[in-house]
């Protein structure tokens, strides 16, 4: 019997939810996203979601995170 996966991919334990914290659309931020997407496309085969959080738009996080780009899963 085949293991039935959840209809919601985010409830699947094989699904990766990644948060990329950046400080604006700088060349380093854009490169970090492009590199992360390339790695995910090669190794996670569509079983991922990348959420980009711009620290310039969320001041409370600016104080908590001192370096960017920063990746959190």
NORSULJO-V822939 format. One record per backbone hydrogen bond with DSSP energy under -0.5 kcal/mol. CO is the residue of the C=O (numbers start at 1). NH is the residue of the N-H. Records with the same first field share a line. If there is no record, write none. Layout:
CO->NH + NH
This chain:
3->5
7->9
8->11
9->12
12->15
16->18 + 49
18->51
19->21 + 72
20->22 + 53
21->69 + 70
22->24 + 55
24->26
26->30
27->31
28->32
29->33
30->34
31->35
32->36
33->37
34->38
35->39
36->40
37->41
38->42
39->43
40->44 + 45
44->47
46->48
47->16
49->18 + 51
50->52
51->20 + 53
52->54
53->22 + 55
54->57 + 58
55->58
58->61 + 62
59->62 + 63
60->64
61->65
64->66
70->21
72->19
